[in-house]
Amino acid sequence: MLTFLSMYPQYGRAGFVIVSNFEETDSSRCIAIATAIMRHMAIRGFCTKAAISVGDMADIKGCYPDSVRFSDNGTLRLGAGLMTTIPVMGTALTKAYKLSSRVSGNVLVVDKLAFEHIPNFLVASCSAECCFIDWRSDKHDFARTVSEKSGLEFGDRDQLLDLFEQYIEKDPKPPEKWIKGSRASIGENT
């Protein structure tokens, strides 16, 4: 199963997960979906981070007591605070979150050990555990097709790089570590 976690560092953390209905051994489709979303979000003015891994997902809402199951959007008052629950959990989410927490920046990172195939022409760099994908590459025809079929904006590499430069100049400016991680992930030096 694929998982995709997106974060908006300037505006706090927000995210979502996309899970396949079947096991993915080739990361191409996962990368295409993540790339299409990241490019669209960049054009809309948001820098995101995506992590792709594998694992299980399950609906655990039925395990909650009635007071939680029938609460307002999974939020329950606990005296002096709130508890927010999510109805799904699994290693697909936790592995992707753990992978994304190891890197900083506007990056697309793939769990290298989770897939039999990662398209070499999109790999910017690899470590022992993960590969950074150049999601801004104009060579990604599959992502372009996903974008077109989904009604997402795709843009070109130069446009995306220019939008990134504009993003890091806006206040509040991202931390230097985040900027360096963003550039290093696609082989750019700061």
Disulfide bonds with the S-S distance in Angstrom:
Cys126-Cys131 2.19
